[in-house]
Amino acid sequence: MGKKMQDTCVAYGYFDGMHKGHINVAKKTVETAKEKGLTSVVVSCKKVGEVLSTEEEKEYLFKETGVQEFVCRDYEEMAEEDFIKNVLVEEYGAKVIVLGENHSNVAKVKEAAKVCGAEVVICEAAKAQDGTVITTEAVRTAFDASDFDKILELCGHPYIMIGSVEHGKALGRTVGMPTANLGVADDKLKPPSGVYATSVKIDDGVFKAMTNIGKRPSVDNYDYVTIEAFILDFARDIYGKKIILGVRQFVRGVQKFDNLEQVQKQVQKDIEKVREVL
């Protein structure tokens, strides 16, 4: 149960994938709220299972558009009309509800809002370069194909992973490169194992990084995916800091090396490739 709000302009949904359609809805919410002297609010319903966008990532991207309040709720089995009345209007004080034009129940929402005395504003759908409407499914398809250029086109931002820098195994130091070991949410979909050209936002700076994503069997043989970013031309202590990792391009898959020298040679090649890509 969040705090009760009054006089708001609200958008709601799952917002998984955080594509241009979602960003447009947020911008429309901010714009409408300003026009009408209301507070802009996004209500995000948390999905169960693996997600393209964690709640923290959604909040970061929505706040970038100027949204004032971000609320995350667990999904509740509830008819949409009840959700509009009990949650959006009564709990969050919605005077205006902003919907994407491709929302599955536009007529129903308008009817339910009218009963509660709220107005509905429709936001135009965002389209891809080929003219098709951008959907979460399209983002997921691009993700499954490791097509990060396509994700950039559909979302207007790279595939991001937000997490804190944790103490890893300091393996990078053995090849003369300290790495930032990124801890991200368990339910976050991670790109397939391999080396990626990435950007890293730390505080207000953006840096180039070569990021290794993959399974590293630990001492107890528990299989989990590690995300290690080698930040280029960077020498600050960032343990515990939040970083925003943007996945730009797949560089290569996992390779087996016989010795440290081979690893170092390959790492130098990878770094050149990353500099080229970025």
C-alpha positions in Angstrom: 0.0 0.0 0.0 1.6 3.3 -1.1 0.9 6.7 0.2 -2.5 8.2 -0.7 -2.2 10.9 -3.4 -4.5 13.6 -4.6 -5.0 15.5 -7.9 -2.8 13.3 -10.2 -2.4 12.4 -13.8 -1.7 8.7 -14.0 -0.4 6.2 -16.4 -0.4 2.5 -15.5 0.8 -0.8 -16.9 3.5 -3.5 -16.8 5.9 -1.4 -18.9 8.2 -4.3 -19.5 10.9 -3.6 -22.1 10.5 0.2 -21.5 10.2 0.9 -25.3 9.4 4.2 -27.1 5.6 3.6 -26.6 6.0 3.5 -22.8 8.3 6.5 -22.9 5.7 8.4 -25.0 3.0 7.6 -22.5 5.2 8.9 -19.7 5.9 12.1 -21.6 2.2 12.6 -22.4 1.5 12.1 -18.6 4.1 14.8 -17.7 2.8 17.2 -20.3 -0.9 16.7 -19.4 -0.1 17.0 -15.7 1.6 20.3 -16.3 -1.3 21.7 -18.4 -3.8 20.8 -15.7 -1.8 21.6 -12.6 -1.7 17.9 -11.5 1.1 15.6 -10.2 2.4 13.1 -12.8 2.4 9.5 -11.6 3.3 6.2 -13.2 1.9 3.1 -11.5 3.9 0.0 -12.5 2.4 -3.5 -12.0 5.2 -5.9 -11.1 5.3 -8.9 -13.4 6.1 -12.3 -12.0 9.0 -14.2 -13.7 11.8 -13.0 -15.8 11.6 -9.3 -16.9 13.3 -7.1 -19.5 13.0 -4.2 -17.2 13.3 -4.3 -13.4 11.2 -1.8 -11.3 14.4 0.1 -10.5 15.2 0.4 -14.2 11.7 1.6 -15.0 11.8 4.2 -12.3 15.2 5.5 -13.6 13.9 5.8 -17.2 10.5 7.3 -16.2 12.1 9.9 -13.9 14.3 10.9 -16.9 11.1 11.9 -18.7 10.1 14.2 -15.8 7.6 11.9 -14.1 7.2 13.1 -10.5 6.0 9.9 -8.7 6.8 6.3 -9.5 4.7 3.6 -7.7 5.4 -0.1 -8.0 2.6 -2.5 -7.1 2.4 -6.3 -7.1 0.0 -7.6 -9.7 -3.5 -8.1 -8.3 -6.2 -10.3 -9.8 -8.8 -7.5 -10.3 -11.1 -6.4 -13.0 -9.7 -3.4 -14.8 -12.8 -1.3 -13.8 -12.1 -2.1 -10.1 -8.5 -1.3 -10.5 -9.4 2.1 -12.0 -11.9 2.9 -9.3 -10.2 1.4 -6.2 -6.5 2.0 -7.0 -6.1 4.8 -9.6 -8.9 7.1 -8.5 -9.3 6.3 -4.8 -5.8 5.5 -3.8 -3.7 7.6 -6.2 -6.1 10.5 -6.8 -6.3 10.2 -10.6 -8.2 13.1 -12.2 -6.7 12.1 -15.6 -5.7 8.6 -16.8 -3.3 8.4 -19.8 -3.5 5.4 -22.1 -1.6 4.2 -25.1 -4.0 4.0 -28.1 -3.3 0.3 -28.4 -4.4 -0.5 -24.9 -6.5 -3.7 -25.0 -9.5 -2.1 -23.2 -9.7 1.5 -24.2 -13.6 1.6 -24.2 -13.8 -0.2 -20.9 -11.3 2.2 -19.3 -13.1 5.2 -20.6 -16.4 3.9 -19.2 -14.9 3.1 -15.8 -13.1 6.5 -15.6 -16.3 8.4 -16.5 -18.2 6.7 -13.7 -15.4 7.9 -11.3 -15.3 11.4 -12.8 -11.8 11.0 -14.3 -10.8 12.0 -17.8 -9.0 9.7 -20.2 -6.2 11.0 -22.5 -5.1 8.8 -25.4 -1.4 8.8 -26.4 -0.4 7.8 -29.9 1.4 4.5 -30.4 5.1 4.6 -31.2 6.2 3.0 -34.5 9.4 1.3 -35.5 11.3 2.4 -38.7 9.3 -0.2 -40.7 6.0 1.4 -39.6 4.9 -1.4 -37.3 3.7 -0.5 -33.8 6.4 -1.1 -31.2 5.4 -3.7 -28.6 7.1 -5.4 -25.7 7.0 -8.6 -27.8 9.1 -6.9 -30.4 11.7 -5.9 -27.8 11.7 -9.4 -26.4 12.3 -10.9 -30.0 15.2 -8.5 -30.5 16.6 -9.4 -27.1 16.3 -13.2 -27.9 18.2 -12.5 -31.1 20.9 -10.5 -29.3 20.0 -7.6 -31.7 21.0 -4.7 -29.5 20.8 -2.2 -32.4 17.2 -3.1 -32.8 16.5 -2.7 -29.1 18.1 0.8 -29.4 15.7 1.6 -32.3 12.6 0.3 -30.4 13.4 1.8 -27.0 15.4 4.9 -27.8 18.0 3.8 -25.3 20.2 0.7 -25.0 19.3 -2.4 -23.1 20.1 -1.3 -19.6 21.1 -3.2 -16.5 21.2 -1.3 -13.2 23.0 -2.7 -10.2 25.5 -2.1 -7.5 29.2 -2.8 -7.8 30.0 -5.8 -5.7 33.3 -7.4 -4.7 33.8 -10.1 -7.3 36.7 -12.5 -7.5 39.0 -9.7 -8.7 39.8 -11.9 -11.7 40.4 -8.9 -13.9 43.4 -7.9 -11.8 45.2 -11.0 -13.0 45.2 -9.6 -16.5 46.0 -6.1 -15.3 42.5 -4.8 -15.5 40.3 -4.1 -12.5 36.7 -5.0 -13.2 33.4 -3.8 -11.8 31.3 -6.8 -10.8 27.7 -5.8 -11.2 25.0 -7.3 -9.0 21.6 -7.1 -10.8 18.2 -8.4 -9.8 17.7 -12.2 -10.1 14.6 -11.8 -12.3 16.4 -9.6 -14.8 16.9 -11.1 -18.3 20.6 -11.2 -18.9 22.1 -11.3 -22.4 23.7 -14.7 -23.5 27.2 -15.4 -22.2 29.9 -13.6 -24.1 31.8 -10.3 -24.4 29.9 -7.0 -25.1 30.6 -3.4 -26.0 28.8 -1.4 -23.3 28.5 2.0 -21.8 28.6 2.6 -18.1 27.0 5.5 -16.3 28.5 6.3 -12.9 27.3 9.4 -11.1 27.2 11.9 -13.9 29.9 10.4 -16.1 29.5 7.9 -19.0 32.4 5.6 -19.8 33.2 2.9 -22.4 33.4 -0.6 -21.0 34.0 -4.1 -22.2 31.7 -6.4 -20.3 31.9 -10.1 -19.8 28.6 -11.9 -19.1 28.7 -15.5 -18.2 28.6 -18.4 -15.8 31.4 -18.7 -13.4 31.3 -21.8 -11.3 32.1 -20.6 -7.8 33.6 -22.6 -5.0 30.3 -24.2 -4.1 29.6 -25.0 -7.7 26.4 -22.9 -7.7 25.8 -21.8 -11.2 25.1 -18.1 -11.5 25.7 -15.5 -14.1 28.3 -12.8 -13.4 28.4 -9.5 -15.1 31.9 -8.0 -15.1 32.6 -4.6 -16.7 36.2 -3.6 -17.5 35.8 0.2 -17.6 38.2 1.7 -20.1 40.5 4.5 -19.0 39.1 4.5 -15.5 40.7 4.2 -12.1 38.3 5.1 -9.4 37.1 3.0 -6.5 33.4 2.4 -7.2 32.5 -0.4 -4.8 29.0 -0.1 -3.6 28.1 2.4 -6.2 25.0 2.1 -8.4 25.9 1.9 -12.1 23.8 1.9 -15.2 25.2 -0.5 -17.8 24.0 0.0 -21.4 24.5 -3.1 -23.7 25.5 -1.8 -27.1 26.8 -4.7 -29.1 27.8 -8.4 -28.9 31.5 -8.7 -29.5 32.2 -12.5 -29.2 31.0 -15.7 -27.5 32.8 -17.5 -24.8 36.2 -18.9 -25.7 38.5 -21.3 -23.9 42.1 -20.2 -23.5 45.2 -22.3 -22.6 47.1 -19.7 -20.7 47.1 -16.2 -19.3 49.1 -14.8 -22.3 46.3 -15.9 -24.7 43.7 -14.3 -22.4 45.6 -11.0 -22.4 46.0 -11.0 -26.2 42.3 -11.6 -26.7 41.4 -9.0 -24.1 43.4 -6.4 -26.1 41.6 -7.4 -29.3 38.3 -7.2 -27.5 39.1 -3.7 -26.2 40.0 -2.5 -29.7 36.7 -3.8 -31.0 34.8 -2.1 -28.1 36.5 1.2 -28.9 35.6 0.8 -32.5 31.9 0.0 -31.8 31.5 2.9 -29.3 
